[in-house]
Every structure is written in structure tokens, then in C-alpha cells.
């Protein structure tokens, strides 16, 4: 039923307006009047009211019992509410009685508590006042004791400061005078301690410095005081450096007649002719500045030394540990970093503002560097405990300086611009005489005077740079560049035509010019070597650089001489090769039929030619070179090559008769005489000389004795001995080069290109195997008597190699 009534209301447009949440009575009545349908609206409302009345009547009839039970429950609820109201009133009266009993005692307790607090504050204040009065009297006594009691006075002041720090003592008449006295006493103590600290640092008195530091430690101002002292030292040093480099101050030090004229906006420059006086003043100022740096650094170092040793007698705390709590680095290192920064900044500024100072420092950089080095040596004398040069400080075993910090290098960096400019000027001074010596554009080599000028410049630069190890190394590198430039210029003078290597006729113009170039190189090498040896106290590294640069000269000399020596070597080989054109097969019988020959016939024609050629090389070509020792050293390999080729081709002579052996023996003696112009003594050839002496006896020995000779393997190679044994064999046993179809010249070249003894022996083995095949092919019954000896020697040599 209810749903039906609700549905009727929603389906009716008039009633639907009354169901909306936004329904407004006035607006609805206004709309009805405006529509002039009041009667109809009233009738509609009457039917709606009738509908709702029926619905209410129906609902009351359906829920009659529930409504009666709810009405009865309301009467019970009213009785309960009356009872609760009565009890609440009873509770309120009880609370009021209790409040009356508590408030009065509470007020009394609060009053007594406030009184007690005031009494306690008064007692504390009285205790402070009593302690202040006591310490004030004690302070007066301590101050009367002078410097001996100043640390105790500072301790009393520290306690007084602690007592009055959070207490308001204003208006207390009993201690007003004491408070004034305490403030004045604190200032006096601080002033005396500060003066004592400065005097102690200046006089290097550890007792005074320690006393002053103890005072400031007791006053709880140690860190601030140390920072202030270091800052004052830094500022004073900065001012000293600035004044030393101030060109206006330098000018004021000159007599009025010697002062340069400056104008607005123009830098002050020395008048012409007065530069020496200005420079003397500048270097005097620099020396004073170095003394000031040393003095200031020694004071700072002395301060840190005392800080590292001094401990508080009460707490036993080391003063330096107090300073390092916040992670700060060593005082010495921190101050030194400031010094190097000041020097770098002021030097750069002075060079920028004054061209005179820039020219002085760049031109006389070694002098400036010597001042720096002298300063560093003085600084290292007192840095035994806190060693700056080691790159670290150690205090009680704890590292307080960064290990990668190099104080000396940091100081030198302030001079880096001047060092660069000086090195550039030095290189220019070194290059000038070299370029002047080759400036003519002619084909001639530098004269002796020009070389001497180059050497004098080199000696001057090296001597000036000897003030410092690092600078000497850098100048040595400049000298090395100069020497390389000289060698390049000499290389450009060398002629590359064919006349340079001819050995047929007299020395050509190209060969003479090449010798002249080598002579100038040798002259420079010799002179520079003397300069190096005369340098006392010069850096080993710098000498090494110079010695390496001299190797460039030696390499250039070798390059110039090598083509001539190669041509001589080829000519010698060609002459020795002609020995195979002579007949060495004569026996004693055939020699007897030919009759007696003159004594000089004992020497072969090729040996005579070789002797004459070597003498001509010595007189026509090698005599042009003044560097006798170097030429002998360079031509010695040619002498060795000549002797080795001679022995090689002697071993290849085939057939060889008794008279031929005698001639070869004579040739061995003549060979020593022939190659003697190429060395001071033939014995200087070493192994080649032993080979020459050891091979000669083999000429007259049997194959068996040759195979068992003690010289084989060590002095005489097995391949040479095997080649020599082929001369004792019949023609059927062909030599290796004959089996291969080579000429003697080709076989000699093959041996040069195959220095391995095993390869040579394998070629000889092939020749012996070929001989065996030949004998077997013709069905021979026996081999040549020398074959077993050769085979055994071959097997023995192959095992050894």
C-alpha cells in the first residue's frame, strides 16, 4: 500500500514538486497565483491531503500494538533521566567540597616552593659572589707575581669567566669594582701574553712561547690566537714581498739624478745607463725578501714545534692536538702554501706592471733561482722534526701533512713563467751561433772559430745553469737540441754524388768536403766532451742528457764515413778474390825445374796489390780525417773483414801444392803488414788476429792433424776447415760451390748471407753425399783417403752445432 501511495505521488507532476529537496513554499505559491489556477491547485492539494490521511490511518491501524509499547517505554525513560539528574547534583556538591579542601594547601605549597627557589638562586648567587671575590683577591696576588704567575692568572680569569658566563651580576655593588678590575686584568694578561708570544717567536725562545700558549690555552682562546698570529705573519710577509718588488720604491732608493722619468699612466723605467743601479737595488731587495721569508718561516716552525711539545699540566692534552681536532693541516704546510701563493701572485703582478722587473728576472733567472735554493737550504736546516723536504710532517706518529705535497716544487712553481722565458732565451742564444755558422748558404763547413763560438756559448749556458739540478737538466736538453741542430745542418752539407765513394783515384772534392764536415763534427764532439768533464758538481742526469746528445754526433760521423768504408771493403774483397787467378798448385819438383826465384816472388801479386791499395786508402782518404782514434775504431771492422775474407778464400784455393802452401804462408805474414795501417796493433783485432795466426799452421798439416786441431770450433770454424780439406781431395770430390754451380764470388756472398754454421755444414754435407753417389755410380771400390777424415769431422761438427 505504501509503495502504491509513493508511486502515485511520483507520477503526479504537482505532487512531485513537493518531493524535491529544493522545494520552496513561496516560489510554489507565487507560480500558482501567476498561473491563475488557484481553485484547481487547492482541489489538488485537498485530494493529496486526503490521500495522506488515509495512508496515516492505515499505518496506525496496522501498527497499533507497536505504538502503545513505545509510548510505555518513553514513560520509563523519563524516570531514569530524573534519577540521573539527582545523582549528578550529588556529585557536583562532592566535587565542590573536595576543591575547598585542596586549593588552600596547594596555594601554600606553591608559595613555599617559590620561596625555596628564590632561596636557592640567592645561595647560588652568593656562592658565585664569594668565589668571585676570592678569585679576584687571588688574581691580584698572581698579577703581582709578574710573568712567573701569568699562566695561573689566566687560569683564574678562565674560571671567573666560567662563573659569570650565565649569571647576571648587574647591580651587585659588592663586586662591581672587582668586575671592572677583572675585565682590565684580562686585557692586561692577554696583552702581556701576546707580547711574550711575539718576542719568543722572534728570539726562538721556547720557554716564552710555551708560557704564552699556556696563557691562551687557559683563556680558551688558543685556536683564535694561533690563527691571528699566523695571519699577522702572513700579512707582514705579503707586505715585505710587495715592497721588494715595487718599482716605485726601487726608484726612490736611487739618487735623484739616476731616477727614471715617469708620467701619468706610464710605468716607471730606469733611465738609460742606470739599469745596473736599478738591478743592484732589485737584487738587494730580493736578498732582503728571502731573509724575511726565512725569518717568518722559522718563527712559524718554532711555534709549531712548541705546540707539538707543550701539554697542559692539568689535562695533559697536547696543544697541537687541540688545533688539529677540526681536521686542519699542519701549521707549517698551511703557512708555506700561503707563502708560495703570495710569491706566485706578486711575481706575476710585478712582471705585468714593470717591464724592467720582467726583463731582470727572465734574463737573470739563475740568480733568482740561486736565491730560492739558498733559501730552501736555510729552511731545511731547522725543519729536522717537521721536515718539509720529505713531503710529510709527523707529530707523535700521526701524519698531519698530505703525503703528495712537495713544498720545494710548490715554491719553484712561482718562478715557472720566468723559467720558461729564460729557457726560450737560452735556446735562442744557443741556436744563434749555429745558424750564423751555416748562414752563408755556401757549401763550406763551419770554421774552427765558428765551432769554438758554439762551444763557448754551450759552456757559458751550462756553467750558469750549474746553480740548480733541475735547471741544469733543462739547459742540458737545450744543448742537446743545439747539437742535433748542428748535426742536421752538417747532414745537409753532405754530397750524395758518386765521387764521394770512389776509391780508384785521389780524393775528390766531395770526399774532402765530407772529411771536413766530419772534422767539424769531431771538433764539436771533442770540445763539448771537455766542457762536460770540466763541469764540477754538475747533475748526473744532465751529464747523461749531454752524453746522449753526443751520440748524435757520433752517429752522423758514422753515417758520413760509412759509404767510404763500404767502398774500401768492396775493393778489398775484389782484390782478395783475384788470388784465385794465381797458380798455387806447384809442387817442389816443378819449382825446382823452374830454377830459383827472387825473394820478393814469395809474396803473391794480389797481396802486393792489396798492400798498395790499403796504403793508398790511408794516405789519400783516411789522412783527411783529424779524428784518428775514431777513424781507427771505424776502420777496424774493415781490417777484420779483410783478414776473414783472406782466410775464407785461402781455404777455397784448389788445387794447392807445396810451393803454393809456402806462398800462402808468406801471404799470411804480408797480410798482417797489409792491414796494419787500419789498426794500432794487429793484435787489437782480437778473435780475427787469433784466426789469422791459427790458420797458418794448418797449411802444412795432414788432414788428420787438421781434423784434430785444438783451434777448431773455438777460433777456426768447422766450415772453414772443411772447405780447406777439399783442397786435399781429388777433383772428383767437388767443393760445395762447384756442386752448386756457383762462382767463388757467389759462394762468398752466400756465406755472408748465411752466417749460421749449421747451414754452411749442411751445404758441405750435400757435397760429400754427391761425391758418394758419384763413386757408387761408377762402381768405385774405395773413397779418397781424405773423405773419411772429412766425414768424421762433419759428423762431429754437426753434433756440436
MIVOZA-649199 format. One record per residue (C-alpha): x, y, z. Coordinates in Angstrom, 2 decimals. Example, Ala and Ser with C-alpha at 12.3 -4.5 7.8 and 13.67 -1.06 7.14 Angstrom:
// MIVOZA-649199
X Y Z
12.30 -4.50 7.80
13.67 -1.06 7.14
// end
This chain:
// MIVOZA-649199
X Y Z
0.00 0.00 0.00
2.81 2.32 0.94
4.56 1.74 -2.37
1.36 2.48 -4.25
0.89 5.85 -2.49
4.54 6.74 -3.14
4.13 5.80 -6.79
1.02 7.99 -7.13
2.89 10.94 -5.68
5.88 10.50 -8.03
3.70 10.08 -11.13
1.76 13.28 -10.42
3.64 16.37 -11.58
2.10 18.58 -8.93
2.95 16.27 -6.03
6.43 15.56 -7.48
7.39 19.18 -6.78
6.76 18.61 -3.04
9.13 15.59 -3.01
12.18 17.54 -4.26
14.85 18.61 -1.76
14.90 22.08 -3.30
11.13 22.68 -2.76
10.28 26.25 -1.67
6.80 27.18 -0.45
6.97 30.81 -1.53
8.15 30.16 -5.01
5.48 27.45 -5.45
2.69 29.76 -4.22
3.93 32.55 -6.50
3.83 30.24 -9.50
0.24 29.11 -8.64
-1.01 32.75 -8.39
0.66 33.71 -11.63
-0.93 30.71 -13.37
-4.49 31.85 -12.19
-5.35 28.21 -11.29
-5.75 28.64 -7.55
-9.02 26.70 -7.31
-7.56 23.84 -9.25
-4.40 23.88 -7.10
-6.43 23.90 -3.89
-8.50 20.98 -5.08
-5.32 19.09 -5.98
-3.87 19.81 -2.57
-7.07 18.68 -0.83
-7.02 15.36 -2.70
-3.37 14.88 -1.75
-4.07 15.63 1.90
-6.94 13.17 1.82
-4.62 10.57 0.29
-2.03 11.08 3.04
-4.72 10.95 5.80
-5.91 7.59 4.53
-2.36 6.33 4.44
-1.72 7.52 8.03
-4.93 5.92 9.28
-3.98 2.70 7.58
-0.45 2.74 9.11
-1.77 3.43 12.67
-4.26 0.60 12.37
-1.59 -1.79 11.12
1.00 -0.94 13.87
-1.33 -0.23 16.89
0.47 -2.56 19.36
3.96 -1.26 18.47
2.93 2.33 19.03
1.49 1.51 22.50
4.68 -0.29 23.59
6.81 2.66 22.52
4.64 5.10 24.48
5.12 2.96 27.63
8.94 2.93 27.10
9.02 6.74 26.99
7.50 6.91 30.50
10.25 4.56 31.83
12.95 6.69 30.17
11.65 9.82 31.92
12.00 8.08 35.30
15.62 7.07 34.58
16.51 10.60 33.48
15.13 12.05 36.75
17.28 9.62 38.78
20.46 10.54 36.78
19.85 14.24 37.30
19.65 13.69 41.10
22.96 11.80 41.18
24.74 14.43 39.06
23.77 17.12 41.50
25.10 14.99 44.37
28.45 14.55 42.51
28.78 18.26 41.90
28.33 19.03 45.60
31.04 16.42 46.45
33.48 17.99 43.98
32.89 21.41 45.44
33.66 20.15 48.95
36.86 18.44 47.71
38.01 21.58 45.86
37.57 23.56 49.03
39.91 21.16 50.88
42.68 21.09 48.10
43.02 24.68 46.84
44.25 26.18 50.08
47.06 23.62 50.70
48.09 23.90 47.03
48.40 27.65 47.22
50.50 27.33 50.37
52.77 24.72 48.72
53.21 26.87 45.57
54.12 29.83 47.71
56.67 27.83 49.72
58.15 26.38 46.51
58.67 29.82 45.01
60.32 30.93 48.23
62.62 27.87 48.17
63.58 28.54 44.54
64.40 32.11 45.33
66.47 31.00 48.29
68.39 28.53 46.15
69.09 31.16 43.47
70.19 33.53 46.17
72.51 30.90 47.64
73.96 30.13 44.21
74.47 33.78 43.56
76.10 34.24 46.94
78.41 31.33 46.24
79.32 32.88 42.90
79.89 36.23 44.56
82.04 34.64 47.25
84.03 32.73 44.61
84.40 35.86 42.51
85.66 37.80 45.50
88.10 35.02 46.35
89.37 34.68 42.78
89.59 38.45 42.47
91.87 38.64 45.51
93.83 35.65 44.20
94.11 37.30 40.77
95.53 40.46 42.35
98.18 38.39 44.08
99.00 36.47 40.89
99.34 39.60 38.80
101.76 40.99 41.34
103.96 37.96 40.61
104.59 39.15 37.06
105.36 36.76 34.21
106.00 33.85 36.57
102.36 33.78 37.63
100.76 34.89 34.37
99.56 31.39 33.41
97.93 30.97 36.84
96.33 34.37 36.44
94.96 33.25 33.10
93.57 30.13 34.75
91.84 32.29 37.38
90.45 34.54 34.65
89.18 31.47 32.82
87.40 30.28 35.98
85.95 33.74 36.58
84.67 33.81 33.02
83.07 30.40 33.52
81.41 31.51 36.79
79.91 34.69 35.35
79.08 33.38 31.89
75.36 32.60 32.51
74.83 34.69 35.64
73.54 38.25 35.72
75.62 40.11 38.27
74.49 43.58 37.24
73.60 45.85 40.12
75.54 43.93 42.82
77.57 46.70 44.41
79.87 44.42 46.37
81.55 43.06 43.24
81.17 45.97 40.84
84.75 47.13 41.41
86.02 43.56 41.17
84.25 43.09 37.86
85.89 46.20 36.45
89.26 45.02 37.73
88.76 41.55 36.23
88.00 42.98 32.79
91.05 45.21 32.95
93.19 42.33 34.22
92.04 40.10 31.38
93.07 42.69 28.82
96.45 43.13 30.52
97.07 39.38 30.64
96.14 38.97 27.00
98.37 41.89 26.02
101.33 40.56 28.03
100.86 37.03 26.68
100.63 38.30 23.12
103.80 40.36 23.55
105.52 37.38 25.17
104.48 35.13 22.27
105.79 37.54 19.63
109.09 38.05 21.47
109.50 34.32 21.95
108.88 33.60 18.27
111.32 36.28 17.18
114.05 35.15 19.60
113.25 31.42 19.17
112.71 31.17 22.94
110.67 28.05 23.63
110.01 28.97 27.26
108.41 32.28 26.38
106.33 30.78 23.58
105.22 27.87 25.78
104.21 30.26 28.60
102.22 32.46 26.23
100.48 29.46 24.66
99.60 28.15 28.14
98.01 31.51 28.94
95.88 31.44 25.81
95.00 27.81 26.41
93.80 28.69 29.92
91.81 31.58 28.43
90.20 29.13 25.92
91.48 31.20 23.00
94.40 29.06 21.76
92.99 28.42 18.27
91.99 32.03 17.74
95.38 33.28 18.93
97.37 30.89 16.73
95.24 31.82 13.72
95.71 35.50 14.47
99.49 35.18 14.85
99.80 33.18 11.62
97.61 35.72 9.83
99.80 38.60 11.07
102.93 36.79 9.90
101.32 36.21 6.52
100.25 39.83 6.18
103.67 41.16 7.19
105.40 38.84 4.76
103.00 39.83 1.99
103.79 43.47 2.60
107.52 42.72 2.57
107.29 40.90 -0.78
105.15 43.65 -2.26
107.63 46.34 -1.21
110.61 44.36 -2.52
109.02 44.16 -5.97
107.62 47.70 -6.04
109.38 49.58 -8.83
108.46 52.94 -7.28
110.23 52.01 -4.03
113.22 50.83 -6.05
113.26 54.19 -7.81
113.13 56.06 -4.50
116.27 54.20 -3.41
118.17 55.73 -6.35
119.86 59.14 -6.28
117.64 61.88 -7.76
119.85 62.18 -10.83
119.54 58.45 -11.56
115.76 58.19 -11.31
113.86 57.50 -14.48
111.16 59.83 -15.59
107.62 58.55 -15.46
104.40 60.16 -16.36
100.74 59.67 -15.68
99.70 56.20 -16.75
103.28 55.28 -17.67
105.35 52.60 -15.95
108.45 53.76 -14.14
111.50 52.64 -16.08
115.18 53.23 -15.32
116.87 55.92 -17.34
119.34 54.75 -20.00
122.67 53.90 -18.40
121.17 53.42 -14.93
119.88 49.87 -15.41
122.79 48.39 -13.45
121.98 50.52 -10.39
118.31 49.59 -10.58
119.16 45.92 -10.90
121.56 46.09 -7.97
118.79 47.60 -5.84
116.34 44.98 -7.07
118.63 42.08 -6.16
119.38 43.67 -2.80
115.65 43.84 -2.15
115.30 40.21 -3.25
118.00 39.12 -0.81
116.24 41.01 1.98
112.95 39.46 0.96
114.47 35.96 1.21
115.77 36.84 4.68
112.29 37.99 5.63
110.75 34.75 4.33
113.31 32.71 6.24
112.74 34.68 9.43
108.96 34.39 9.20
109.00 30.69 8.33
111.41 29.99 11.18
109.03 31.72 13.59
106.07 29.68 12.34
108.11 26.49 12.51
109.20 27.35 16.04
105.57 27.95 17.00
104.52 24.55 15.69
107.47 22.86 17.37
106.40 24.28 20.75
102.78 23.37 20.06
103.87 19.79 19.36
105.84 19.56 22.60
103.68 21.56 25.03
101.00 19.78 27.07
98.57 21.19 29.60
99.80 20.24 33.11
96.25 19.60 34.32
94.55 17.76 31.45
97.79 16.51 29.77
96.34 17.45 26.39
98.88 18.26 23.67
98.25 21.73 22.30
98.74 20.71 18.67
96.05 18.05 19.01
93.64 20.73 20.08
94.35 22.61 16.86
94.00 19.51 14.70
90.62 18.46 16.07
88.74 20.18 13.27
90.82 18.45 10.57
93.12 21.35 9.71
96.50 20.56 8.20
99.92 21.35 9.63
100.53 24.97 10.52
103.84 24.88 8.66
102.29 23.46 5.50
99.34 25.84 5.62
101.66 28.81 6.04
104.01 27.56 3.32
101.10 27.25 0.90
100.25 30.87 1.69
103.88 31.91 1.10
104.04 30.20 -2.31
100.69 31.71 -3.27
101.92 35.18 -2.28
105.14 34.76 -4.25
103.31 33.50 -7.35
100.79 36.32 -7.19
103.25 39.13 -6.50
105.85 37.98 -9.05
103.20 37.79 -11.75
101.82 41.20 -10.79
105.28 42.82 -10.69
106.26 41.36 -14.07
102.99 42.59 -15.56
103.31 46.11 -14.18
107.05 46.61 -14.80
108.91 45.53 -17.91
112.18 46.20 -16.09
111.45 43.60 -13.40
110.25 41.13 -16.00
113.44 41.55 -18.04
115.61 41.30 -14.91
114.03 38.06 -13.71
113.89 36.48 -17.15
117.43 37.47 -18.08
118.98 36.61 -14.72
116.74 33.70 -13.79
119.64 31.54 -12.49
120.47 34.29 -10.00
116.87 34.35 -8.82
116.83 30.57 -8.66
120.05 30.57 -6.62
118.36 32.85 -4.08
115.47 30.39 -3.92
117.81 27.44 -3.48
119.78 29.23 -0.78
116.51 29.97 0.99
115.46 26.34 0.74
118.79 25.14 2.14
118.39 27.51 5.09
114.81 26.36 5.64
115.84 22.69 5.68
118.33 23.38 8.48
115.62 23.91 11.07
113.00 21.55 9.61
114.51 18.44 11.17
111.47 17.45 13.21
108.86 18.81 10.81
110.64 18.04 7.55
109.25 20.00 4.67
111.56 18.34 2.17
110.18 14.89 2.92
106.71 15.97 1.86
105.10 15.00 5.17
105.08 16.06 8.82
104.78 13.63 11.68
103.83 14.62 15.19
103.61 11.87 17.81
103.43 9.38 14.97
100.36 10.97 13.37
100.69 12.28 9.85
99.37 15.81 9.57
100.63 16.80 6.12
99.40 15.39 2.83
101.96 12.88 1.55
101.62 14.08 -2.06
102.55 17.68 -1.24
106.00 18.77 -2.38
106.88 22.11 -0.73
110.01 22.71 -2.80
108.14 22.09 -6.02
105.36 24.41 -4.85
107.93 27.16 -4.27
109.52 26.65 -7.70
106.13 26.94 -9.41
106.09 30.62 -8.50
109.05 31.04 -10.89
107.56 28.98 -13.73
106.91 31.93 -16.12
110.46 33.25 -15.69
111.93 29.77 -16.13
110.01 29.28 -19.38
111.17 32.64 -20.71
114.78 32.01 -19.67
114.81 28.59 -21.35
113.45 30.17 -24.51
116.15 32.87 -24.44
118.81 30.27 -23.68
117.75 28.15 -26.63
117.83 31.22 -28.84
121.36 32.08 -27.62
122.46 28.52 -28.34
120.88 28.42 -31.80
122.25 31.81 -32.90
125.93 30.79 -33.39
124.84 27.55 -35.10
122.58 29.38 -37.53
125.30 32.01 -38.05
127.87 29.32 -38.87
125.60 27.92 -41.60
124.01 31.21 -42.67
126.28 31.89 -45.63
124.46 29.33 -47.72
127.76 28.14 -49.14
128.94 24.58 -49.45
131.77 25.08 -46.94
131.64 23.64 -43.43
131.90 25.82 -40.30
135.33 27.17 -39.46
137.26 26.41 -36.29
136.41 29.84 -34.87
132.72 29.28 -35.51
132.83 25.90 -33.75
134.70 27.49 -30.87
132.00 30.14 -30.65
129.32 27.46 -30.42
131.27 25.63 -27.72
131.83 28.82 -25.73
128.09 29.52 -25.79
127.36 25.95 -24.65
129.93 26.17 -21.85
128.55 29.53 -20.72
124.96 28.28 -20.58
125.95 25.11 -18.71
128.10 26.97 -16.19
125.33 29.46 -15.46
122.79 26.64 -15.06
125.01 24.78 -12.60
123.30 26.59 -9.72
120.38 24.14 -9.76
119.95 20.48 -10.67
116.60 20.92 -12.37
117.76 23.94 -14.35
120.94 22.14 -15.39
118.87 19.28 -16.79
116.64 21.69 -18.73
119.63 23.60 -20.13
121.29 20.28 -20.98
118.22 19.43 -23.04
118.57 22.78 -24.82
122.22 21.97 -25.52
121.12 18.58 -26.85
118.71 20.36 -29.20
121.57 22.61 -30.32
123.81 19.65 -31.05
121.03 17.94 -33.00
120.53 21.15 -35.00
124.25 21.23 -35.76
124.23 17.60 -36.93
121.19 18.24 -39.14
122.94 21.25 -40.69
126.06 19.14 -41.29
123.96 16.40 -42.85
122.55 18.92 -45.30
126.13 19.80 -46.35
126.96 16.22 -47.28
127.22 15.48 -51.02
125.40 12.44 -52.34
127.19 12.08 -55.69
129.23 9.08 -56.82
132.56 10.81 -56.28
132.00 10.54 -52.55
132.59 6.75 -52.56
135.21 6.31 -55.27
138.46 4.62 -54.22
140.16 4.40 -57.60
141.98 7.72 -57.80
142.97 10.56 -55.47
140.44 12.05 -53.07
137.77 14.06 -54.84
136.36 17.42 -53.78
133.26 15.67 -52.39
135.40 13.36 -50.26
137.49 16.24 -48.99
134.35 18.21 -48.15
132.84 15.17 -46.38
136.05 14.81 -44.37
135.91 18.50 -43.46
132.33 18.09 -42.21
133.36 15.08 -40.12
136.29 17.07 -38.75
133.96 19.85 -37.59
131.68 17.27 -36.01
134.67 15.72 -34.28
135.89 19.11 -33.14
132.48 19.90 -31.64
132.29 16.45 -30.03
135.75 16.78 -28.52
135.19 20.32 -27.25
131.78 19.56 -25.74
133.22 16.44 -24.08
135.91 18.61 -22.47
133.25 21.05 -21.29
131.26 18.19 -19.73
134.30 16.76 -17.97
135.23 20.20 -16.61
131.82 20.76 -15.01
132.23 20.21 -11.27
129.19 19.31 -9.23
127.05 19.03 -12.34
123.94 16.86 -12.22
124.44 13.23 -13.25
121.15 13.30 -15.12
122.19 16.43 -17.01
125.52 14.83 -17.94
123.62 11.78 -19.18
121.48 14.02 -21.41
124.62 15.67 -22.80
126.36 12.32 -23.38
123.30 11.03 -25.24
123.33 14.14 -27.43
126.99 13.48 -28.32
125.88 10.12 -29.66
124.03 12.04 -32.38
127.38 13.48 -33.48
128.93 10.02 -33.47
126.02 8.65 -35.48
126.39 11.47 -38.01
130.14 10.86 -38.27
129.48 7.16 -38.82
126.90 7.97 -41.49
129.43 10.18 -43.28
132.30 7.68 -43.16
130.31 4.51 -43.74
129.92 4.86 -47.56
133.70 5.27 -47.97
134.46 2.31 -45.71
131.90 0.20 -47.57
133.62 1.05 -50.89
137.02 0.20 -49.37
135.66 -3.10 -48.09
134.25 -3.98 -51.53
137.57 -3.10 -53.19
139.49 -5.22 -50.68
137.19 -8.17 -51.35
137.67 -7.75 -55.07
141.47 -7.75 -54.68
141.45 -10.81 -52.42
139.20 -12.60 -54.90
141.98 -12.29 -57.51
144.09 -14.78 -55.56
142.19 -17.50 -57.38
143.66 -16.18 -60.63
147.13 -17.21 -59.45
148.60 -20.71 -59.54
149.08 -22.33 -56.14
149.27 -25.89 -57.48
153.06 -26.01 -57.93
154.91 -28.79 -56.19
158.53 -28.82 -55.09
159.64 -30.76 -58.20
158.05 -28.33 -60.64
159.55 -25.47 -58.71
162.99 -26.99 -58.97
162.72 -27.26 -62.77
161.88 -23.53 -62.98
165.01 -22.55 -61.10
165.44 -20.21 -58.17
163.12 -17.21 -57.95
163.89 -13.88 -56.30
162.95 -13.43 -52.67
160.14 -10.98 -53.39
158.43 -13.65 -55.50
157.44 -15.29 -52.25
154.72 -12.62 -51.95
151.73 -13.10 -54.26
150.72 -10.43 -56.71
147.25 -9.94 -55.20
148.85 -9.39 -51.79
151.13 -6.71 -53.24
148.12 -5.06 -54.79
146.21 -5.27 -51.50
149.12 -3.78 -49.59
149.47 -0.89 -52.03
145.70 -0.26 -52.00
145.48 -0.13 -48.20
148.45 2.26 -48.04
146.79 4.47 -50.65
143.49 4.44 -48.73
145.38 5.51 -45.64
147.31 8.29 -47.34
144.64 9.58 -49.76
141.39 9.19 -47.82
141.82 8.40 -44.13
144.53 11.02 -43.63
141.93 13.69 -44.42
140.23 12.98 -41.10
141.61 14.56 -37.94
139.78 12.18 -35.62
142.46 9.49 -35.69
141.11 7.43 -32.81
137.60 7.44 -34.20
138.83 6.55 -37.71
140.87 3.66 -36.32
137.84 2.44 -34.42
135.65 2.76 -37.51
138.11 1.14 -39.93
138.91 -1.77 -37.61
135.87 -3.79 -38.86
137.29 -3.33 -42.40
140.60 -4.83 -41.23
138.76 -7.75 -39.64
136.71 -8.23 -42.79
139.88 -8.19 -44.89
141.55 -10.87 -42.75
138.44 -13.05 -42.61
137.95 -12.85 -46.39
141.61 -13.72 -46.87
141.29 -16.84 -44.71
137.99 -17.79 -46.38
139.46 -17.63 -49.85
142.68 -19.33 -48.71
140.54 -22.25 -47.63
138.95 -22.30 -51.10
142.25 -22.32 -53.05
142.27 -25.52 -55.10
144.49 -27.26 -56.07
147.16 -26.38 -53.52
150.72 -27.59 -53.93
153.70 -27.42 -51.59
155.06 -24.28 -53.22
151.55 -22.79 -53.10
151.46 -23.50 -49.37
154.73 -21.65 -48.96
153.38 -18.70 -50.90
150.20 -18.64 -48.83
152.27 -18.82 -45.65
154.20 -15.78 -46.87
150.90 -14.10 -47.72
149.75 -14.61 -44.14
152.77 -12.68 -42.90
152.20 -9.98 -45.50
148.52 -9.78 -44.55
149.42 -8.65 -41.05
151.63 -5.96 -42.54
148.98 -5.01 -45.10
146.17 -4.40 -42.58
148.45 -2.70 -40.02
147.51 0.84 -41.31
143.91 0.06 -40.24
144.80 -0.53 -36.58
147.39 0.47 -33.99
148.37 -3.15 -33.43
147.23 -6.20 -35.34
146.68 -7.95 -32.03
143.92 -5.39 -31.32
141.75 -7.29 -33.82
141.14 -9.92 -31.15
139.50 -13.08 -32.47
140.35 -12.21 -36.06
144.03 -11.96 -35.13
143.86 -15.36 -33.44
142.16 -16.79 -36.53
144.93 -15.39 -38.73
147.66 -16.88 -36.55
145.88 -20.22 -36.00
145.05 -20.96 -39.63
148.59 -20.57 -40.97
149.97 -23.78 -39.34
147.12 -25.77 -40.92
148.71 -25.19 -44.34
151.42 -27.75 -43.64
149.43 -30.25 -41.54
147.89 -33.51 -42.69
144.12 -33.86 -42.88
144.15 -35.99 -39.76
146.03 -33.32 -37.81
143.71 -30.63 -39.15
140.64 -32.58 -38.03
142.03 -32.92 -34.51
143.35 -29.38 -34.17
142.51 -27.67 -30.87
141.69 -24.44 -32.72
138.66 -25.91 -34.46
135.29 -24.69 -33.22
136.71 -22.03 -30.93
138.92 -19.99 -33.28
138.60 -21.64 -36.67
135.06 -22.51 -37.71
134.32 -26.07 -38.85
133.04 -24.86 -42.19
136.37 -23.11 -42.98
138.32 -26.25 -42.03
136.01 -28.43 -44.15
136.44 -26.09 -47.15
140.21 -26.27 -46.68
140.13 -30.09 -46.65
138.50 -30.06 -50.08
141.88 -28.78 -51.37
143.43 -32.10 -50.24
140.81 -34.11 -52.12
140.87 -35.30 -55.73
138.97 -33.27 -58.35
136.18 -35.85 -58.27
135.30 -34.63 -54.75
133.88 -31.26 -55.75
133.70 -28.28 -53.44
130.23 -27.13 -52.34
130.22 -24.14 -54.71
131.31 -26.39 -57.63
128.49 -28.83 -56.90
126.00 -25.92 -56.71
127.35 -24.39 -59.94
128.36 -21.13 -58.25
131.39 -18.97 -58.75
133.76 -18.27 -55.89
132.30 -14.76 -55.60
128.76 -16.12 -55.38
129.80 -18.70 -52.80
131.45 -15.98 -50.70
128.30 -13.87 -50.85
126.23 -16.91 -49.88
128.43 -17.43 -46.81
127.97 -13.76 -45.88
124.22 -14.08 -46.10
124.24 -17.39 -44.16
126.35 -16.84 -41.05
124.85 -19.90 -39.38
127.47 -22.62 -39.08
124.85 -25.33 -39.37
123.60 -24.07 -42.75
127.15 -23.98 -44.09
127.86 -27.51 -42.85
124.65 -28.80 -44.39
125.78 -27.44 -47.77
129.15 -29.19 -47.32
127.32 -32.37 -46.35
125.44 -32.22 -49.63
128.76 -32.01 -51.49
130.07 -35.12 -49.68
126.86 -37.04 -50.34
127.09 -36.08 -54.01
130.63 -37.47 -54.07
129.42 -40.74 -52.56
126.76 -41.05 -55.24
129.35 -40.37 -57.93
131.69 -43.10 -56.63
128.90 -45.59 -56.33
127.62 -44.69 -59.79
130.96 -45.57 -61.35
131.12 -48.62 -59.04
134.31 -47.44 -57.34
135.76 -49.71 -54.70
137.13 -47.06 -52.33
136.84 -43.38 -51.47
139.55 -40.79 -51.42
141.75 -41.01 -48.29
140.63 -37.60 -47.13
136.91 -38.48 -47.34
136.70 -40.46 -44.05
138.50 -37.66 -42.26
136.08 -35.10 -43.69
133.05 -37.27 -42.89
134.12 -37.77 -39.27
134.85 -34.06 -38.87
131.46 -33.20 -40.42
129.56 -35.51 -38.07
131.50 -34.17 -35.10
130.81 -30.55 -36.07
127.08 -31.19 -36.67
126.79 -32.67 -33.19
128.50 -29.64 -31.68
126.42 -27.08 -33.56
// end
